[in-house]
Each structure stands twice: as C-alpha cells, then as structure tokens.
Amino acid sequence: MLTLMDKLPDRNCSGFARREFLRAGTLGMFGGLTLPNMLQIKALARSQPHLVKDKAVVLLFLQGGPPHIEFFDPKMTAPSEFRSINGEIPTTLPGITFGSTFPKLARMAHKFAVVRSYASGNSGHTYLSVTSGGNQMKASMGSIYGRVAGTNHPVSGMPRNVLVLPEAVKSGLKLGSNFETGALPTLTSPGELGPSYEAFNPAGGGPLKQDMELRVDSERLQDRRTLLGGIDQLRRDVDATGLVESADEFQQQAFDVISGGVAGAFDLGREDPKTLQLYDTRHIFRAGDLQRWGDMRRTTNLLGLQMLMARRMVEAGTGFVTVSDCGWDYHANNNSPKNMAGLYPMGHQVDHAVAAFLTDLERRGLSDKVLLVVTGEMGRSPRLNKNGGRDHYGNLTSLLVAGGGLKMGQVIGESDKTAAEPATERYTPMNLLGTIFHVLFDMGELRIAQNLPAGIRELADKARPIPELV
C-alpha cells in the first residue's frame, strides 16, 4: 500500500517532524482491506443474488409485559373484572377498537397490523425466550441477523445489531441494573455463541464506537484530501485505460465515510428541530413520578428520542435495532401503582412515539423498508387482581407490526370472550421469528448458505411466518 506523508508539520520535543499519513482510505474494522476496495466489492454484489435483503427491523420491546387487553383488545363486552380499565376508542378499521390511551395509533390503524391471537407462551421476565423463538441456539433474532449479515455494514461501518436503551439518548443518565434480571442483559452478552452474536450498545459503546470516531481535525484532514487528489491526477495523466477514473467513485465514497464519521448517526443533535419535536415524549409525564415504584425504577419519558435514534440507525445501515422501554410490570402491588395508574402516562408515551416513528418513516419513503414490531415478553392476566392490576400471563400477548412490505391495515386472529385464550389459530414467537426472517432474508439463499451455522439454516425451514402478513 502507498504510504503518504502529511505536509503539515507536527511539533514534538525535538522540533518539527513530518507525520506519516496513516494508510489513506483504510479502516481497521475491515481487517486490513482498503475501504475503497470494500466499496467496489459491495457495488459488484448489488447485481448478484444475496441472502440479506435491503430491509431493517426495529423491535420495540415493552419490558415487563404490557396488558394486552388495555392495548389492542379491550373486550368491553366482558364482565367488569376482565374488560379494559381504560375503556376503548374506535379506530380507522371498521368495528375495531383499541384501549383509550392510544388515540394517535387508532387514527393510523389502517397503516399497521395487530395480532390478537399471538401468545408468547412465556410467563416470566425473560427477553430471550421470546426473541429467540425458542431456537436451540438460544440466540435472539437480532443476534441471528448480525451473524448472517455480518457484525458491521460493509459500506457505512455501522453495527448491524444495536440495542437502544434510554441511556443512549441522554448522557449521564444512571438507571442502575435492569429491574428484571435475566432479560435485556442477554442482548449485550454473546455468551457461548461468541462475539459475532453480540449487540452493540451506544449507551456504552466501547472500542467499536471509538473505532467509528474520526480523531483528525478538519484542516489536517482536508490537507490529506488535497494530497490524495494531486496523486490521483498524476495517475490519471499517465493512465490511458480509464481504470483509475472508474475507481475514483469508490475512493471519494471512502473519504466521505471517513470524514463523515459513522458515529454521528448516534448524535440526535444533528436532527432537524421539527423532527425532534415530532418524536419528543418528555412532556407527557415526569419520569420521577413513576420511578418511585420499585418495578418502574427504569421507566423514563425518553421513548420518543429512542425511536428517533432507531430511525437514524437504520438509515445509516443498521439492520436490527432493539428499543427497550421498561416499567410494564403491572401487578398493582405497591411495586407499581394501584389500578395500573401508570398505564395512562406510559400508554400515551407509546402512542406518541410509535405514531411519530411511523409518520417519519412514511415521510422519508422508508415504510416498506423498515419493519416495526411492538411487543413484550408476555401479556397480563385477563382477570383483574384485588389491587386492580394484572399478573404474569403467557397465553395472549400484545403484538403490533408495521411496514416492511407486509400486508397492513388488518387485525389478525381473535381471542375468546374474556381475552384469555386465542379463539383462532395461535401464533407464537417462532411465527414472529419466521415473519422477521421473511422480511430480512432471501429464504431460499438462507437454506443453502454454507458459511452459516446449521442451526440458522434449520430455522429457515422451521420458522413459518404469520401467513396473513406475507
């Protein structure tokens, strides 16, 4: 590789010394390959079949178990001890109602799908049992995507699998350990599967985030760009074949990637103020009012900004983003307020944040590219307990899906008269995994891919998508 010298002097204790220009156009994260070469490879790959589609998934995981009755299946015809405590609100779908804390989503119901016969089969606070679909590898959907697609995007360098906690959008936020152990920490610990299954957490970042930050001042960087330009011109003068000119596009693209700095994708300060206002949920409630309850001590009013960061991630090349919203453990046993009073501020926050995300995607022409999934590790018991709360329950679970090129504007399946069991075909996390696979991968290519673990290839046959969606 050609080594260039920076013409700007660099002073040290011995006086002025020339600084070596460090491998123009390379990034360490690509294992020594030059970035222009990587871009050329990517361009060639676009014209050939590939198992990873140009799509992305954002999973909004409502940690704790959101009450499926108060969300999208109010059951107001059921006895008072079963039906929704927050009433119902009509939607744009004839005859369909949601819980009344979702007025914005009710007006957008024709743009997404709700599955009323989805059951996580899980009655504990375990993220992995749901997002793995029960696969034998014990790997979450996001980690499987990262293993198939690669740890980093080959052009932008963005991590493929990202976890967005509230700490990622508010510096200095200290919420302590997750109130439900054994749940979200599995996202950032690869365990026995190895680092290629790990999620990137921008709240901490670590070495990967440092690798994505440019640590060269603008004057010096521009000088290097001028130097490269001069050499390129010299090469063009002596190259009559036109090969160098054809490579210029990729060198320019490489320089733009380096100078732009993919770490900027995590900086919400670069957003238009109007977009920030569209997403912002901090005005909906004061986080401290809910954090005094034990099961809600990780509750924040930052969900809107987390969803905005998720949109920035997928635009920058991330394929799977998990957004965590905690505090949905609604026993009403003094670890959460009586009569599920936290449902009103938290429900309105989900309503606002999800509606903003869907609106923003539509404005940007990304609705078919990005699949949004909203769910939790379980639902809540259909019968209210003595405190007006609902307990752990896995036989029915809230599930909303939007975009990704799937069939929208429908309610899939039905529950029985008290929303205790599916009355139509039961769909499970394995069906959700199959639906996500359908969006992200070319399933034919996935089944025959030889460079993947056998467990992933087997899932291509086992994971059947929800048929009404595809």
C-alpha positions as CSV (number, residue, x, y, z in Angstrom):
1,M,0.0,0.0,0.0
2,L,1.2,3.5,-0.8
3,T,2.2,5.5,2.3
4,L,1.7,9.2,2.1
5,M,3.3,12.0,4.2
6,D,1.3,14.8,5.7
7,K,2.8,18.1,4.6
8,L,1.6,19.9,7.7
9,P,4.4,20.0,10.3
10,D,3.9,18.2,13.6
11,R,5.9,19.7,16.5
12,N,7.5,17.4,19.1
13,C,10.2,17.8,21.8
14,S,12.9,17.6,19.1
15,G,11.4,20.3,16.9
16,F,9.4,19.8,13.8
17,A,8.9,16.3,12.3
18,R,6.9,15.0,9.3
19,R,4.0,12.9,10.2
20,E,3.3,9.8,8.2
21,F,-0.2,9.8,6.7
22,L,-1.7,6.6,8.1
23,R,-3.0,4.4,5.4
24,A,-5.3,6.7,3.5
25,G,-8.7,5.0,2.7
26,T,-8.5,2.2,5.2
27,L,-10.5,1.3,8.3
28,G,-9.2,-1.2,10.9
29,M,-12.6,-2.7,11.4
30,F,-12.4,-4.2,7.9
31,G,-9.5,-6.4,8.7
32,G,-6.9,-4.5,6.7
33,L,-8.8,-4.4,3.4
34,T,-8.9,-0.9,2.0
35,L,-12.3,0.8,2.2
36,P,-12.4,1.8,-1.5
37,N,-11.9,-1.9,-2.3
38,M,-14.7,-2.9,0.1
39,L,-17.0,-0.4,-1.6
40,Q,-16.1,-1.8,-5.0
41,I,-16.9,-5.3,-3.7
42,K,-20.2,-4.0,-2.4
43,A,-21.1,-2.5,-5.7
44,L,-20.4,-5.7,-7.5
45,A,-22.5,-7.6,-5.0
46,R,-25.6,-5.5,-5.7
47,S,-26.1,-7.1,-9.1
48,Q,-25.9,-10.6,-7.7
49,P,-28.4,-12.6,-5.5
50,H,-27.7,-12.2,-1.8
51,L,-29.4,-13.7,1.2
52,V,-29.6,-10.4,3.1
53,K,-32.3,-8.0,1.8
54,D,-32.1,-4.2,1.9
55,K,-34.5,-4.1,4.8
56,A,-34.4,-3.4,8.5
57,V,-36.3,-4.3,11.7
58,V,-37.0,-2.1,14.7
59,L,-38.2,-4.1,17.7
60,L,-39.8,-2.0,20.4
61,F,-39.7,-4.3,23.4
62,L,-42.0,-3.3,26.3
63,Q,-40.2,-4.9,29.2
64,G,-42.4,-6.2,31.9
65,G,-45.4,-7.5,30.0
66,P,-47.8,-4.9,28.6
67,P,-51.5,-5.7,29.3
68,H,-52.9,-7.0,26.0
69,I,-56.5,-6.1,27.0
70,E,-55.7,-2.4,27.7
71,F,-53.6,-2.3,24.5
72,F,-55.4,-3.6,21.4
73,D,-58.1,-6.0,22.6
74,P,-60.3,-4.0,25.1
75,K,-63.1,-6.6,25.4
76,M,-65.7,-4.1,26.7
77,T,-68.4,-6.8,26.4
78,A,-66.8,-8.9,29.0
79,P,-67.6,-8.7,32.8
80,S,-66.0,-5.7,34.6
81,E,-63.3,-7.8,36.2
82,F,-62.0,-8.7,32.7
83,R,-62.6,-5.7,30.4
84,S,-60.2,-2.8,29.8
85,I,-59.9,-0.4,32.7
86,N,-59.2,2.5,30.3
87,G,-62.1,1.9,28.1
88,E,-61.9,1.7,24.3
89,I,-61.5,4.1,21.3
90,P,-62.7,3.5,17.7
91,T,-60.0,3.0,15.0
92,T,-60.0,3.6,11.3
93,L,-60.7,-0.1,10.8
94,P,-64.5,-0.8,10.9
95,G,-65.6,-2.4,14.2
96,I,-62.1,-2.4,15.7
97,T,-61.3,-0.6,18.9
98,F,-58.1,-0.1,21.0
99,G,-57.5,0.9,24.6
100,S,-58.3,4.6,25.0
101,T,-54.6,5.5,25.7
102,F,-53.8,5.0,22.0
103,P,-55.8,7.8,20.1
104,K,-53.0,8.5,17.6
105,L,-52.5,4.9,16.8
106,A,-56.3,4.4,16.5
107,R,-56.2,7.1,13.7
108,M,-53.4,5.1,12.0
109,A,-54.8,1.6,12.4
110,H,-55.1,1.2,8.6
111,K,-51.3,1.5,8.3
112,F,-50.3,-1.4,10.5
113,A,-51.5,-4.8,11.7
114,V,-52.4,-6.1,15.2
115,V,-52.3,-9.8,16.0
116,R,-54.9,-10.7,18.7
117,S,-54.1,-14.4,18.7
118,Y,-50.4,-14.1,19.5
119,A,-49.2,-15.9,22.6
120,S,-45.6,-15.7,23.8
121,G,-46.1,-18.8,25.9
122,N,-43.9,-17.1,28.5
123,S,-45.0,-16.1,31.9
124,G,-41.7,-14.7,33.3
125,H,-39.5,-11.7,32.6
126,T,-37.3,-13.4,30.0
127,Y,-36.4,-11.4,26.9
128,L,-34.6,-14.3,25.2
129,S,-37.3,-16.9,25.4
130,V,-39.5,-14.6,23.2
131,T,-37.0,-13.1,20.8
132,S,-35.2,-16.4,20.2
133,G,-38.5,-18.0,19.1
134,G,-37.3,-20.9,21.2
135,N,-34.5,-21.9,18.8
136,Q,-31.9,-24.4,20.1
137,M,-29.0,-21.9,19.8
138,K,-30.7,-19.6,22.3
139,A,-29.9,-16.7,20.0
140,S,-32.1,-13.6,19.8
141,M,-33.5,-12.5,16.4
142,G,-31.2,-9.5,16.3
143,S,-28.1,-11.6,17.1
144,I,-29.0,-14.1,14.4
145,Y,-29.3,-11.2,11.9
146,G,-25.9,-9.9,13.0
147,R,-24.4,-13.4,12.5
148,V,-25.9,-13.7,9.0
149,A,-25.3,-10.2,7.8
150,G,-22.0,-9.6,9.5
151,T,-21.1,-7.5,12.6
152,N,-20.7,-4.3,10.6
153,H,-22.3,-2.8,7.5
154,P,-19.7,-3.2,4.7
155,V,-20.1,0.4,3.5
156,S,-21.0,2.6,6.4
157,G,-19.3,0.5,9.1
158,M,-22.5,0.7,11.3
159,P,-23.1,-2.2,13.7
160,R,-25.7,-4.5,12.3
161,N,-27.4,-5.3,15.6
162,V,-28.0,-2.4,18.0
163,L,-29.6,-2.0,21.4
164,V,-31.0,1.4,22.2
165,L,-31.5,2.0,25.9
166,P,-32.7,5.3,27.4
167,E,-29.0,5.9,28.4
168,A,-28.2,6.1,24.7
169,V,-30.2,9.3,24.2
170,K,-29.4,11.1,27.5
171,S,-25.8,11.4,28.6
172,G,-25.2,10.9,32.2
173,L,-28.4,9.0,32.8
174,K,-27.9,6.4,35.6
175,L,-30.8,4.0,35.9
176,G,-28.9,1.1,37.5
177,S,-29.3,-2.5,36.6
178,N,-32.4,-3.8,34.8
179,F,-35.2,-4.3,37.3
180,E,-35.9,-7.7,35.8
181,T,-32.8,-9.7,35.8
182,G,-32.1,-12.2,33.0
183,A,-33.9,-10.1,30.4
184,L,-32.2,-7.4,28.4
185,P,-28.6,-8.1,29.6
186,T,-28.7,-11.1,27.2
187,L,-28.6,-8.7,24.3
188,T,-25.2,-7.4,25.1
189,S,-23.6,-10.6,26.3
190,P,-22.8,-13.1,23.5
191,G,-22.5,-15.9,25.9
192,E,-21.4,-19.2,24.4
193,L,-22.3,-18.1,20.9
194,G,-19.3,-15.8,20.6
195,P,-18.9,-12.1,19.7
196,S,-20.5,-12.3,16.3
197,Y,-23.8,-12.6,18.1
198,E,-23.4,-9.6,20.3
199,A,-25.5,-6.4,20.1
200,F,-23.8,-3.0,20.1
201,N,-25.0,-0.7,22.8
202,P,-24.4,3.0,22.0
203,A,-25.1,3.9,25.7
204,G,-21.7,2.4,26.5
205,G,-20.1,2.0,23.1
206,G,-16.7,0.6,23.9
207,P,-13.9,0.0,21.4
208,L,-16.3,-0.3,18.4
209,K,-17.7,3.1,18.9
210,Q,-14.2,4.6,19.3
211,D,-13.3,3.0,16.0
212,M,-16.1,4.8,14.4
213,E,-15.0,8.3,15.6
214,L,-12.7,10.4,13.5
215,R,-9.9,11.9,15.5
216,V,-8.3,14.2,12.9
217,D,-9.0,17.9,12.8
218,S,-10.7,19.2,9.7
219,E,-7.7,21.3,8.5
220,R,-5.4,18.3,8.5
221,L,-8.0,16.0,7.0
222,Q,-8.6,18.4,4.2
223,D,-4.9,18.7,3.5
224,R,-4.7,15.0,3.2
225,R,-7.6,15.0,0.8
226,T,-5.8,17.6,-1.4
227,L,-2.7,15.4,-1.3
228,L,-4.6,12.4,-2.5
229,G,-6.3,14.4,-5.2
230,G,-2.9,15.5,-6.5
231,I,-1.7,11.9,-6.7
232,D,-4.9,10.8,-8.3
233,Q,-4.5,13.5,-11.0
234,L,-0.9,12.3,-11.7
235,R,-2.2,8.8,-12.1
236,R,-4.9,9.9,-14.5
237,D,-2.4,11.7,-16.6
238,V,-0.4,8.5,-17.2
239,D,-3.2,6.0,-17.3
240,A,-4.8,5.9,-20.7
241,T,-7.0,2.9,-20.0
242,G,-9.6,4.7,-17.8
243,L,-9.2,2.2,-15.0
244,V,-8.2,4.8,-12.4
245,E,-11.1,7.0,-13.3
246,S,-13.5,4.2,-12.6
247,A,-12.0,3.7,-9.2
248,D,-12.3,7.4,-8.3
249,E,-16.0,7.0,-7.3
250,F,-15.1,4.5,-4.6
251,Q,-12.2,6.5,-3.3
252,Q,-14.4,9.5,-3.0
253,Q,-17.1,7.5,-1.2
254,A,-14.4,6.1,1.1
255,F,-13.3,9.5,2.0
256,D,-16.8,10.7,2.7
257,V,-17.4,7.7,5.0
258,I,-14.3,8.5,7.0
259,S,-14.8,12.3,7.1
260,G,-18.5,12.0,8.0
261,G,-17.8,9.6,10.8
262,V,-20.5,7.0,11.3
263,A,-20.5,7.7,15.0
264,G,-22.5,10.8,14.0
265,A,-25.5,8.6,13.5
266,F,-25.8,8.4,17.3
267,D,-25.9,12.2,17.6
268,L,-29.5,13.4,17.9
269,G,-28.2,17.0,17.8
270,R,-27.9,16.6,14.1
271,E,-31.6,16.2,13.6
272,D,-33.9,18.9,12.4
273,P,-35.6,20.6,15.4
274,K,-39.0,19.9,13.9
275,T,-38.2,16.2,13.8
276,L,-37.1,16.2,17.4
277,Q,-40.3,17.9,18.4
278,L,-42.3,15.3,16.4
279,Y,-40.7,12.5,18.4
280,D,-40.2,14.1,21.8
281,T,-42.2,12.4,24.7
282,R,-40.6,14.2,27.6
283,H,-43.6,16.5,28.0
284,I,-46.0,13.6,28.6
285,F,-45.1,12.8,32.2
286,R,-42.3,13.3,34.7
287,A,-40.2,10.2,34.9
288,G,-39.5,10.7,38.7
289,D,-43.3,10.3,39.4
290,L,-43.1,6.7,38.2
291,Q,-39.6,5.8,39.2
292,R,-40.5,5.8,42.9
293,W,-42.3,2.5,42.3
294,G,-40.0,-0.5,42.5
295,D,-41.0,-2.2,39.3
296,M,-40.8,1.1,37.4
297,R,-37.5,2.4,38.5
298,R,-36.1,2.2,35.0
299,T,-39.2,3.9,33.5
300,T,-38.3,7.1,31.5
301,N,-40.1,9.6,29.3
302,L,-37.4,9.2,26.6
303,L,-39.0,6.6,24.4
304,G,-39.7,9.1,21.6
305,L,-36.0,10.0,21.3
306,Q,-35.0,6.3,21.5
307,M,-37.3,5.7,18.5
308,L,-35.7,8.6,16.7
309,M,-32.3,7.1,17.2
310,A,-33.6,3.8,15.9
311,R,-34.6,5.5,12.7
312,R,-31.2,7.1,12.4
313,M,-29.6,3.7,12.9
314,V,-31.5,2.0,10.1
315,E,-30.8,4.9,7.7
316,A,-27.1,4.6,8.5
317,G,-27.0,0.9,7.7
318,T,-28.1,-1.0,10.9
319,G,-30.4,-3.9,10.1
320,F,-31.8,-4.8,13.5
321,V,-32.5,-2.3,16.3
322,T,-34.0,-3.2,19.7
323,V,-35.5,-0.3,21.6
324,S,-36.1,-1.1,25.3
325,D,-39.0,0.6,27.3
326,C,-39.1,-0.7,30.9
327,G,-41.7,-0.5,33.6
328,W,-44.6,-2.6,32.3
329,D,-44.9,-5.0,35.3
330,Y,-48.4,-4.1,36.4
331,H,-49.3,-6.2,39.5
332,A,-50.5,-3.1,41.3
333,N,-48.9,-4.5,44.5
334,N,-47.1,-1.3,45.6
335,N,-44.2,-2.1,43.3
336,S,-46.4,-0.5,40.7
337,P,-49.3,1.9,41.4
338,K,-52.8,0.6,42.2
339,N,-55.3,0.1,39.4
340,M,-52.5,0.2,36.9
341,A,-52.4,4.0,37.1
342,G,-49.0,4.0,35.3
343,L,-50.8,2.8,32.2
344,Y,-52.1,6.3,31.3
345,P,-48.7,8.2,31.0
346,M,-46.8,5.1,29.7
347,G,-49.5,4.2,27.2
348,H,-49.7,7.8,25.9
349,Q,-45.9,7.7,25.5
350,V,-46.0,4.5,23.4
351,D,-48.9,6.0,21.4
352,H,-46.9,9.2,20.7
353,A,-43.6,7.6,20.0
354,V,-44.9,4.8,17.7
355,A,-47.1,7.2,15.8
356,A,-44.2,9.6,15.3
357,F,-42.0,6.8,14.1
358,L,-44.5,5.6,11.5
359,T,-45.2,9.1,10.3
360,D,-41.5,9.8,9.9
361,L,-40.8,6.6,8.0
362,E,-43.7,7.4,5.6
363,R,-42.3,11.0,5.0
364,R,-38.9,9.5,4.2
365,G,-40.2,6.8,2.0
366,L,-39.0,4.1,4.4
367,S,-42.3,2.4,5.3
368,D,-41.7,-0.7,3.1
369,K,-38.0,-0.9,4.0
370,V,-38.4,-0.9,7.8
371,L,-40.5,-3.4,9.8
372,L,-41.6,-2.2,13.2
373,V,-42.5,-4.8,15.8
374,V,-44.1,-3.8,19.1
375,T,-44.4,-6.5,21.8
376,G,-43.2,-7.6,25.2
377,E,-42.2,-10.8,26.9
378,M,-45.8,-11.7,27.8
379,G,-49.3,-10.3,28.3
380,R,-51.2,-9.8,31.6
381,S,-53.8,-12.0,33.3
382,P,-57.3,-11.4,31.9
383,R,-58.9,-11.2,35.4
384,L,-58.0,-8.1,37.4
385,N,-56.4,-9.0,40.8
386,K,-57.6,-7.5,44.1
387,N,-55.5,-4.3,43.6
388,G,-56.8,-3.6,40.2
389,G,-53.7,-4.9,38.5
390,R,-53.0,-7.8,36.2
391,D,-50.4,-10.6,36.8
392,H,-48.0,-12.5,34.6
393,Y,-49.7,-14.3,31.6
394,G,-48.3,-16.0,28.5
395,N,-51.5,-17.3,26.8
396,L,-52.0,-13.9,25.0
397,T,-49.5,-11.2,24.3
398,S,-49.8,-7.8,22.5
399,L,-48.2,-7.7,19.0
400,L,-48.2,-4.8,16.5
401,V,-46.3,-5.0,13.3
402,A,-46.0,-2.2,10.7
403,G,-44.2,-1.8,7.3
404,G,-41.5,-4.0,5.9
405,G,-43.5,-4.6,2.8
406,L,-46.0,-6.8,4.6
407,K,-49.8,-6.6,4.4
408,M,-51.1,-3.9,6.7
409,G,-54.5,-2.5,7.7
410,Q,-55.8,-5.6,9.5
411,V,-56.4,-7.3,12.8
412,I,-55.3,-10.9,12.6
413,G,-56.9,-13.5,14.8
414,E,-59.3,-13.3,17.7
415,S,-59.3,-14.0,21.4
416,D,-62.1,-15.7,23.4
417,K,-64.8,-13.7,25.2
418,T,-62.5,-12.8,28.1
419,A,-59.2,-12.4,26.2
420,A,-57.9,-15.4,28.0
421,E,-57.0,-17.7,25.0
422,P,-56.8,-17.4,21.3
423,A,-60.1,-18.3,19.6
424,T,-58.4,-18.7,16.2
425,E,-55.0,-20.1,15.2
426,R,-52.4,-19.4,17.9
427,Y,-49.3,-17.6,16.7
428,T,-46.1,-17.9,18.7
429,P,-42.6,-16.3,18.9
430,M,-41.5,-18.8,16.3
431,N,-44.0,-17.4,13.9
432,L,-42.8,-13.9,14.7
433,L,-39.2,-15.0,14.0
434,G,-40.4,-16.5,10.7
435,T,-42.1,-13.2,9.8
436,I,-38.9,-11.3,10.6
437,F,-36.8,-13.7,8.6
438,H,-39.2,-13.3,5.7
439,V,-38.5,-9.6,5.7
440,L,-34.8,-9.6,6.3
441,F,-33.6,-12.6,4.3
442,D,-33.9,-14.4,0.9
443,M,-35.1,-17.6,2.5
444,G,-34.0,-19.8,-0.5
445,E,-30.5,-18.4,-0.2
446,L,-30.6,-18.8,3.6
447,R,-31.5,-22.5,3.4
448,I,-28.4,-23.4,1.3
449,A,-25.8,-20.9,2.8
450,Q,-22.8,-23.0,3.6
451,N,-21.0,-20.4,5.7
452,L,-23.6,-20.3,8.5
453,P,-24.2,-22.5,11.5
454,A,-26.6,-25.4,10.8
455,G,-29.0,-24.1,13.5
456,I,-29.6,-20.9,11.4
457,R,-30.2,-22.9,8.2
458,E,-32.6,-25.2,10.1
459,L,-34.6,-22.2,11.3
460,A,-35.2,-21.2,7.6
461,D,-37.3,-24.3,7.3
462,K,-38.8,-24.4,10.8
463,A,-39.8,-20.7,11.3
464,R,-43.2,-20.2,9.5
465,P,-44.2,-16.6,9.1
466,I,-47.7,-15.4,10.1
467,P,-49.5,-16.2,6.8
468,E,-51.9,-13.2,6.8
469,L,-48.9,-10.8,6.8
470,V,-46.9,-12.2,3.9
